């Protein structure tokens, strides 16, 4: 587990960029942390590093955003915070099929709401936890 502190949103974005360098198509990132901790800011850095063609925004109200990446592939960004019935809601968007897409890197915020057994043991899964630090803009980012 790697731990780092950031002190500005720009540093949190830079941490996302650095983290993205180790990802490959087919990877799944489980992103956890309280509201307002900088999860989407971290994803913005990831999208930029991976060659995303638009600025990443929070999918809280839409559940899923997809960003085409330079060259080939797609970054999928899901936010499960507002799910009322995760099994039904995720089935409705075809999450099982989305997770099996070998071209996509999938980032899931509020991953603790995934139904048990949703992730295949064959996929590469990385975990990122972002929490508030001691100062208002400080964040503690744990990756593994």
N, C-alpha and C positions, 0 to 999 in steps of 0.2 A: 504494500500500500504506500503510495507517494502522497505526501501532504505539503501543500504550499499555501501561503497567505497572499491575498491581493488587497490593495488599498484604494483602488479606483475601478469604475466600470471598464475603463480601457485595459487595465491589468487583467481583469477577469476575462475580457474578450481575448487578450493575448494568451492567457492560459488555455482557452478553448482552441485557439490556433495550434498551440504546441501539442495539445492532446490529440488533435485531428491527424497529425503527422503519423501517428502509429496505427491508424485505422485502415481497413481494407474493405472493399465491397463485400457485402454479406454480413458485416459486423453489426452487432446490436449494442447500444449504449443505454444502460439504465441510469437515469439521472434523477437524483433525489435531493430534497432540501425543502425548507419551509417557504411559504409565500414570500416573494420579494427578495429571495436570497441570491438571485442572479443567474438562475438556470437558463433563461432565454438569452441573456447576455453572453454566457458561455457558448451556447449554440451559435450565436452570431459569429463568434470567432471561428468555430468549427466550419461553418458554411463558407466563410471568407477563405479560409485556408484550403478547403476542398474545391474551390473554384465555383462556388454558388453564384448564380447570375443575378440574384436579387437579395435585398437585405432581409434577413430572417426576422420574423415577428412571432409573438406568442400564439399558439393555436388553442388557447384556452376555450374559446367560444366555438371553434370549428372542429376541434379534436385532432385534425391532421393537416399539416402543410407539407407540400413536396417542393423541393428546390432542385432544378436541373443543375448538374455539375459540369464544369468545363470538360470537354472531351466526352466521356461517357458516364453514365450512372446518375443516381439521384440520392439526395439526402431527404429522408422522411423524418419529420419532427412531430411527434404525438404528445398530447397533454391529456392525461387521464383524470385530472382533478375533478371535473364536473360530471363524471360518469355516474349514473344512477343505478344501473344494473350492468356491471362490467362485462359479464359473459354475453349478454344480449347485444349491448352496444358495440362491443369489439367484433362480434360475429357479423353484425350489420355492415361494418366497413371492410370486412374480409381480412382482419388482422393476421390470421394464420397464413394466408397466402402472401400478404405483404412481407411478413417476416422471413419467408422462404425465398424472396427475390435475391438472386446472387449479385445483381447490379447495385443494390441499394445499401446504404448505411442508414440504419434506423436508430433514432434517438427517442427514448420514451421518458417523458417527465411523469412523476408520480407513479413510477413503475411498481410500487407496492400494491397498486390496485389491479395488477394483472392477475387473472385467475391462475391458480396452481397448475403447473404442467403446460402452460402456454408456450414456453420457450423450449425448443428442441435441444437436446444435449449435444447435438452436432454443430450448433452455431457458436461463433465466438462472441462472448458477452463480456463487456467491460462495465464496471460500476464507477459512478462518479457521485460524490456527495458534497453538496455545497451548503455551508452554514454561515450564519452571521458571526463576525468576530467581535472583538471588544469595542472597536470604534464603529460609528455608524456606516461607513463605507467599506469597512474591512470584511473580507470573506475568507473562510477556510475551505480549501478545496482538497478533497481526498479522492485519489484515483487508484483504481486497481483492476 
